[in-house]
């Protein structure tokens, strides 16, 4: 079972990784929404805003979501890097299992290793 400290470290690592993919101006607002979503447990923006003590006006949060200029690709890349880092550690800890290689039965199929390609 993970201790509270390890869970906190894991969540802060996730937030920091995603945080670096956001424009500086949007970071505080999106962090508030993220924490509100975690607290509210519903995933709705309205519930997230109600779960926190909003620092900004309601329209600011909606404008950030609707018109915020940030790249989903950068967020996806950062998330992928985080997962590779975490699963890389998982793979090292489970490397004592034997690996299984599945070879295709049909040697003439288009995805086989021995078929005709021309």
C-alpha positions in Angstrom: 0.0 0.0 0.0 1.3 3.4 -0.9 1.9 5.9 1.9 0.3 9.3 1.8 3.6 10.9 1.2 4.3 8.7 -1.9 0.8 9.4 -3.3 1.4 13.2 -2.8 4.8 12.9 -4.5 3.3 11.0 -7.4 0.4 13.5 -7.9 2.8 16.5 -7.6 5.1 14.9 -10.2 2.1 14.5 -12.6 1.0 18.1 -12.1 4.5 19.4 -12.5 4.9 17.4 -15.7 1.7 18.7 -17.2 2.3 22.2 -15.9 5.4 22.6 -18.0 3.3 22.1 -21.2 1.0 25.1 -20.4 1.6 28.7 -21.2 2.7 30.7 -18.1 -0.4 32.9 -18.1 -2.9 30.0 -18.0 -1.1 27.9 -15.4 -2.7 29.3 -12.2 -6.2 29.1 -13.6 -5.9 25.6 -14.9 -4.3 24.5 -11.7 -7.3 25.8 -9.8 -9.6 23.9 -12.1 -7.6 20.8 -11.8 -7.6 20.9 -8.0 -11.3 21.8 -8.0 -12.0 18.8 -10.2 -10.0 16.5 -7.8 -11.9 17.8 -4.8 -15.4 17.8 -6.4 -15.0 14.2 -7.8 -17.4 14.9 -10.6 -15.4 16.3 -13.5 -17.7 19.2 -14.3 -16.2 22.6 -14.5 -19.1 24.2 -12.5 -18.5 21.7 -9.6 -14.8 22.3 -9.8 -15.3 26.0 -9.4 -17.7 25.5 -6.5 -15.3 23.1 -4.8 -12.6 25.8 -4.5 -12.6 29.4 -3.3 -12.5 31.1 -6.8 -9.9 33.8 -7.1 -11.1 34.8 -10.6 -14.6 35.5 -12.0 -16.7 32.6 -13.4 -16.2 33.8 -17.0 -12.4 33.7 -16.7 -12.5 29.9 -16.1 -14.9 29.3 -19.0 -12.8 31.5 -21.3 -9.6 29.6 -20.4 -11.3 26.3 -21.3 -13.0 27.6 -24.5 -10.4 30.0 -25.8 -7.2 29.1 -24.0 -4.3 29.0 -26.3 -2.4 25.9 -25.4 -1.2 22.9 -27.3 -2.9 19.6 -26.5 0.0 17.9 -28.3 2.5 19.3 -25.8 0.3 18.1 -22.9 0.0 14.7 -24.6 3.8 14.6 -25.1 4.5 15.5 -21.5 2.0 12.9 -20.3 3.6 10.2 -22.5 7.0 11.1 -21.2 5.7 10.7 -17.6 4.1 7.4 -18.4 7.3 6.1 -20.1 9.3 7.2 -17.0 6.8 5.5 -14.6 6.3 2.3 -16.7 10.1 2.1 -17.3 10.5 1.8 -13.6 7.7 -0.8 -13.5 9.3 -2.8 -16.3 12.6 -2.9 -14.4 10.9 -4.1 -11.3 9.0 -6.9 -13.2 11.9 -7.9 -15.5 12.3 -11.3 -13.8 9.4 -12.7 -15.8 10.3 -14.5 -19.0 9.5 -12.7 -22.2 7.2 -14.4 -24.7 7.6 -14.0 -28.5 4.7 -14.7 -30.7 5.6 -15.5 -34.3 3.1 -15.5 -37.1 1.9 -18.9 -38.4 1.2 -17.9 -42.0 4.5 -17.2 -43.7 2.8 -15.7 -46.8 0.5 -13.2 -45.2 1.1 -9.5 -45.6 2.2 -9.0 -42.0 4.4 -12.1 -41.8 8.2 -12.1 -41.9 8.7 -14.5 -44.8 6.0 -13.4 -47.3 6.3 -12.1 -50.8 6.2 -8.3 -51.0 6.4 -7.7 -54.7 
